[in-house]
Amino acid sequence: MRLSVQLLAATSPKRDFQPAPQQANLYTSARSAVRELRKRRCNPDLRRKIENLIDLRHYPSMKGLERPCAVLFRQVGTPIHEVLRFFKQSKELALKPIIFEYHGDKFVSANNSYKRGLGKLPIYELTGRDGRDMVHFKTVFDMNKYGGKKFSEIVCHNGESLIDFHHRLLRRIAKINTATHCIDGTAWLQENGADAASYYESFLTLFVRNAIMFESYIPVSNEKMFVQEVVEPAFFAIEKRFGLRPLIVRLLPEHDEQRKFWEMYPKKIVRVLGITF
């Protein structure tokens, strides 16, 4: 079976990259974050303050966050390049990697490249001399049929649930046990609010002493608005409350974070899917 092919610009020219100052202030360097996490976890007063706000004991799926770990927040974990980089960074810092998932979120294909990529998989082929990436696409479920449905409700063309499908890819490509490295935070997130503006402060509070968050907030279009209207207010409210910043480490290289390569699957995934170019 042949897949559709497309050429994409590998990255924006470096001279055009201007990270927003507010977003740059959200990050802590990786080594500093690890040292700070260890220090904070030895503070019993801080522990009590956090536990008074966030009680994870009633959510069995959240137990993995009770010990120091690295966290990546995505609707469904899948082995695209940014996720594989997250596992590599976690290993280098001797932190257990956790993908904090949101299976109860709704699938949309417009204005969210990560969600769209869960249905129409972009598979990296190569980067040409002109700097453009060659990409093959494989559609795994009916995106029109499931538009607006929860990720937990989506069934792929092969009969697998979407979550099982992507976890199978993750096990095969990243060589991890998804039962211990993937956490569905749906119940906890929905208990804390109906949308990101409602739950994000509670979510970021997890990174005061429980864990280190890995993320790259790209300063473009709708994501820039999300950072300004949701992430920054939550971040600075937490800093004011505790006198401490949530620990967020930049996931992608600053000079290269807008490159579409990070949202693509490595070529070796074709063997898992049983397809050819």
VOGU-3710 file (C-alpha; in Angstrom, 3 decimals, decimal comma):
1> mrlsvqllaa> 0,000/0,000/0,000  1,384/3,399/-0,978  1,031/6,412/1,266  0,582/10,035/0,348  3,828/12,001/0,195  4,442/15,648/1,004  7,438/17,949/1,250  7,546/20,218/4,285  9,929/22,981/5,285  12,323/21,507/7,817
11> tspkrdfqpa> 12,446/24,603/9,990  12,050/28,349/9,979  15,298/30,225/9,329  17,141/30,936/12,565  17,109/34,672/11,947  13,286/34,600/11,991  13,089/32,855/15,365  12,200/35,275/18,153  11,159/33,468/21,364  8,717/35,493/23,439
21> pqqanlytsa> 10,398/36,758/26,625  7,464/35,657/28,792  7,735/32,108/27,512  11,499/31,992/27,945  10,953/32,855/31,617  8,878/29,716/32,135  11,834/27,359/31,766  14,382/26,018/34,230  17,547/24,318/32,972  17,458/20,521/33,209
31> rsavrelrkr> 20,242/20,062/35,773  18,991/22,935/37,915  15,471/21,479/37,850  16,717/18,101/39,103  18,682/19,723/41,941  15,742/21,913/42,879  13,310/18,998/42,842  15,504/17,013/45,236  15,767/20,010/47,548  12,016/20,673/47,564
41> rcnpdlrrki> 11,118/17,067/48,266  13,074/17,301/51,523  10,866/20,177/52,703  8,031/18,763/54,903  6,167/22,088/55,052  6,080/22,288/51,267  4,840/18,713/51,100  1,934/19,493/53,417  0,996/22,605/51,463  0,950/20,698/48,172
51> enlidlrhyp> -1,000/17,745/49,589  -3,613/20,117/50,995  -4,248/21,296/47,450  -3,592/18,127/45,457  -4,562/14,745/46,865  -3,518/11,976/44,465  -4,492/9,111/46,767  -8,032/8,893/45,394  -6,791/8,443/41,819  -5,038/5,065/41,338
61> smkglerpca> -3,786/6,032/37,881  -1,887/8,982/39,387  0,282/6,934/41,756  3,238/7,200/39,406  3,489/10,911/40,217  4,125/10,306/43,907  7,844/9,794/43,234  10,249/12,132/41,375  9,735/11,766/37,640  9,788/13,543/34,300
71> vlfrqvgtpi> 6,386/14,297/32,775  5,208/15,018/29,236  1,548/16,037/28,898  -0,110/14,691/25,728  -3,592/13,370/24,921  -2,187/9,983/23,919  1,427/8,874/24,031  2,854/7,911/20,639  6,456/7,508/19,375  6,967/10,679/17,358
81> hevlrffkqs> 10,392/12,295/17,508  9,548/14,736/20,315  8,339/11,894/22,541  11,443/9,832/21,802  13,552/12,869/22,695  11,646/13,135/25,984  12,566/9,546/26,873  16,206/10,216/25,994  16,340/13,364/28,159  14,688/11,566/31,078
91> kelalkpiif> 17,247/8,762/30,920  20,136/11,232/30,892  18,737/12,854/34,053  18,014/9,508/35,751  14,291/10,343/35,980  11,421/7,956/35,329  9,563/9,211/32,236  5,781/9,528/32,513  3,436/10,502/29,687  0,490/12,183/31,377
101> eyhgdkfvsa> -2,422/11,472/29,036  -5,911/12,891/28,593  -8,045/10,183/27,009  -11,212/12,149/27,756  -10,146/15,075/25,574  -11,913/15,483/22,227  -10,381/14,837/18,826  -10,230/17,731/16,368  -8,176/17,853/13,198  -8,049/21,640/12,742
111> nnsykrglgk> -5,555/23,925/14,514  -3,946/21,109/16,510  -1,191/19,280/14,676  -0,571/16,794/17,503  -4,197/15,636/17,589  -4,382/15,518/13,792  -1,180/13,466/13,684  -2,757/10,781/15,878  -5,156/10,056/13,021  -3,059/10,909/9,975
121> lpiyeltgrd> 0,417/9,735/10,920  3,267/11,787/9,379  6,177/9,404/8,777  9,599/10,951/8,208  11,503/9,794/5,133  14,461/12,163/4,696  15,576/15,781/4,574  16,611/17,048/1,180  19,513/19,343/0,377  17,043/22,211/0,162
131> grdmvhfktv> 16,169/21,704/3,825  12,717/20,264/3,191  11,482/17,074/4,817  9,878/14,320/2,770  6,905/12,910/4,650  4,610/9,948/4,029  1,173/9,859/5,622  -0,863/6,945/6,903  -4,477/7,525/7,999  -5,476/5,079/10,733
141> fdmnkyggkk> -9,098/6,010/11,499  -12,035/7,899/9,978  -11,295/11,431/11,115  -14,602/12,833/9,872  -16,596/10,186/11,731  -14,797/10,759/15,017  -14,510/14,539/14,922  -15,536/15,872/18,341  -15,435/12,409/19,956  -13,306/11,532/22,970
151> fseivchnge> -10,006/9,822/22,216  -11,173/6,903/24,348  -14,109/6,394/21,947  -12,112/6,217/18,712  -11,641/2,891/16,930  -9,029/2,472/14,182  -9,574/0,888/10,776  -7,892/-2,302/12,037  -10,365/-2,662/14,932  -8,004/-1,506/17,694
161> slidfhhrll> -8,932/1,334/19,977  -6,904/4,429/19,136  -5,233/4,376/22,543  -4,238/0,705/22,255  -2,948/1,331/18,740  -0,632/4,170/19,778  0,501/2,395/22,928  1,442/-0,616/20,796  3,559/1,672/18,603  5,124/3,193/21,707
171> rriakintat> 6,052/-0,218/23,128  7,579/-1,353/19,845  9,508/1,814/18,982  10,434/3,265/22,383  10,789/-0,145/24,102  8,835/0,931/27,176  6,073/-0,591/29,279  3,087/1,679/28,661  1,349/0,275/31,753  3,936/1,990/33,962
181> hcidgtawlq> 5,031/4,923/31,786  1,624/6,178/30,606  -0,923/7,669/33,030  -4,478/8,615/32,092  -5,210/11,781/34,069  -8,745/12,241/32,688  -10,631/11,761/35,973  -8,265/14,038/37,900  -8,226/16,745/35,224  -12,003/16,810/34,897
191> engadaasyy> -12,353/16,971/38,671  -10,258/20,139/38,537  -12,140/21,861/35,726  -13,929/21,532/32,417  -11,165/23,095/30,319  -7,482/23,958/30,407  -8,109/27,431/31,810  -9,800/25,767/34,793  -7,414/22,867/35,496  -4,035/24,223/34,411
201> esfltlfvrn> -3,135/25,819/37,736  -3,794/22,541/39,549  -1,850/20,708/36,861  1,199/22,978/37,082  1,146/22,654/40,871  2,290/19,062/40,330  5,627/20,499/39,226  6,360/22,410/42,409  7,622/19,256/44,204  6,210/16,091/42,597
211> aimfesyipv> 7,833/16,086/39,176  9,539/17,998/36,377  7,515/18,926/33,316  9,098/18,767/29,851  7,513/21,036/27,258  8,194/23,513/24,484  5,691/26,330/24,190  6,027/27,432/20,585  5,506/31,221/20,257  3,248/31,080/17,198
221> snekmfvqev> -0,458/31,663/16,467  -2,927/29,787/18,686  -0,242/28,267/20,934  1,118/31,715/21,751  -2,394/32,749/22,793  -2,738/29,600/24,920  0,499/30,431/26,730  -0,533/34,024/27,373  -4,115/33,290/28,452  -3,729/29,939/30,255
231> vepaffaiek> -0,137/28,901/31,005  1,348/32,184/32,213  -1,521/33,127/34,587  -1,380/29,645/36,139  2,430/29,688/36,352  2,663/33,080/38,067  -0,258/32,344/40,412  1,647/29,289/41,652  4,866/31,258/41,989  3,030/33,868/44,068
241> rfglrplivr> 1,353/31,226/46,267  4,438/29,140/47,061  7,304/31,499/46,325  8,556/28,777/43,964  8,367/28,306/40,216  6,857/25,187/38,662  9,766/23,184/37,233  9,488/23,196/33,442  12,373/22,079/31,225  12,488/22,997/27,544
251> llpehdeqrk> 11,753/19,834/25,570  13,058/20,806/22,123  16,209/22,667/21,038  15,443/26,401/21,159  16,878/27,103/17,713  14,996/24,178/16,155  11,738/23,812/18,073  9,469/24,995/15,246  10,645/22,245/12,925  7,854/19,850/11,884
261> fwemypkkiv> 10,311/16,954/12,208  9,492/16,683/15,917  5,858/15,826/15,148  6,829/13,035/12,749  7,339/9,306/13,291  10,708/7,679/12,608  10,862/5,705/9,381  11,273/2,386/11,217  7,597/2,581/12,186  6,676/1,271/8,732
271> rvlgitf> 7,772/-2,210/9,824  5,421/-2,089/12,795  2,551/-0,931/10,596  3,361/-3,446/7,876  3,374/-0,891/5,051  5,784/0,117/2,296  6,574/3,400/0,602
//
